[in-house]
Amino acid sequence: MCGVFGYIGEKNAVDVCLSGLEQLEYRGYDSTGIAGVHQGTISFCKKAGKLSELKKVIQMQPLSLAIAHTRWATHGKVSDQNAHPQFDEKGSVALIHNGIIENYNVLKEELRTQGVRFASETDSEVIAQLIAKYYQGDFLEAFHKTLSRLKGIFALLAIHKNHPDEIVASALHCPLAIAINEQGTETILSSDPCTLIGDNYNVIFLQSGESAKIQKGKVSLYGKSLEQIDKKSTRIEGSSQKPSKGSFEHFMIKEIFEQPLTIQKASLNIEHRMAPTFELFRDASRVLFLGCGTSAHAGQIGTLFLEDFVGIPAISEIASEARYRVSLMEPTTLCIAMSQSGETADTLSALRAVQSHGCKTIAICNSLNSTLAREADTMIFLQAGPEISVCSTKAFTSQIATLALLGIRLGKERKTLSLKEEEQLLQALERIPSEVQCVLDQASWIEKMAQKYADFNNFFFMGRRYMFPTALESALKLKEISYVNANGYPAGELKHGPLALLDAQFPVIAFCANLATEEKIVSNLMEVKARGAPILAIAPHHLTSVKEIADDVIWVPDTLDPLAPFASTVVGQLFAYFFAKTRGCAIDQPRNLAKSVTVE
Ligand code: M6R
């Protein structure tokens, strides 16, 4: 789960690579490194830690070609030695890798018995060592021989000291784009086209098993059997500017505050954007939502929309588990894969599994050029703009806005919603951006609450119906950026075991904005209070009785039950943000995590 980047062109490749790494750091920030060929030797710099650490020490001469890497550690601890590029023992080959080599142990043993010495604990080093072993003057041939030995998933870039003008590359189940600018003067290789800035580019996405040799102004492509192939390129406009925090302290808070706008954007021109999906729903006997983390929580809310508005049986499954539930994958199961990045390996594998059983697939995704967007039968683009903070916020509210509109539209078509219900829902949905703004206007009160609770290390987040996935999502936000134990629970389930944990040191955060289960959640609050646990309630304005029970209340605007997740989730996001800030945590790049999880 890393980012790979390469450059050949007229600019200083080292500078371009550093700038590319900035854009790819969301894929991992355990270490970074750059390598190029200079006067017949490999010149490189690599460093454990974030890119800022590399920038402190890098002193490389200008190069016209370089490869660069940002790492999320899988095999081997976070260290300079395990940082990429990895080399063969003689330092002839430099290689960067995103993915996992599953048979690296067998290959390592084989090379060791031939006397090869290893310098790192990574799986990737075996690739560099194998290339060197097979090299007899033809770099591409050695690379191709090596590829035939590898099992696993990868996007690879490699250079050789005797071939100062070429980069070889290959992809297997990991994204790799090759972009050539319009003038043909620069070629960029990247895990994500988001690194393309300024120019317009013709971009080739390598399919699984394909490889390439890149020289200045020339790209030679090879198919699975190493035959030379031609591929169509896609024209992509490089973004005009790099993402910026503006006046905000962190990307997370900036992205939280963007939500009134991004929720509106999710509904712009939606009828047209959703149109290709309607056909797929016609033949669907049930819907299976797939996703991980926040995107899985959005899918859980999606199941409620489809059941409540359309009456289609719908289930949501964590993507990494879904692929084993073959009985769900009948050809009439319609699969909706939710993903901000469109590159999450678990979601992609689950998508491929359901497709192999004949299911049709829809991607709901925030990246137009992602693997998920390309592989699903059709996609709905979230248009939320780049989400940089590892902790996902605006993508979630855009996902549920899209799902709500999809549900309402299908409910209308199938007449499972009356005209009045449809109008009420649409009107309530139109009010959501201003209701979210009301929550944002309470940021300083939510900050006070976060400061008050910031010394606790254990939390339950509870809710019923629409507030259950909301509780799960809010608990995930807190644990992810504050490293405290926070668990989401259906409020009715607490008494079946978890209640035993409660005492004065174990607060409960209660999401109360689900009208249909109001009386029951009030009873659950009483049960919690009787055990002496502090209660922070997030409650709709009309539910004044909560004031007498909870220690603290954050009020949210009254709305219809299905739309209550918007405002309540934003409270959860702000609470998590200010809690982490009070505790001095690294908010945008929490430890051990990466924005895009590209390994299973
Ligand atoms: O890009 P995706 O939506 O597929 O990512 C899925 C999860 O990795 C992601 O939502 C993760 O749980 C977030 N860091 C949560 O804030």
Residues whose N, C-alpha, C, O or C-beta is under 5 A from the ligand:
A	BS01	M6R	C292 G293 T294 S295 M338 S339 Q340 S341 G342 T344 V390 C391 S392 K595 V597
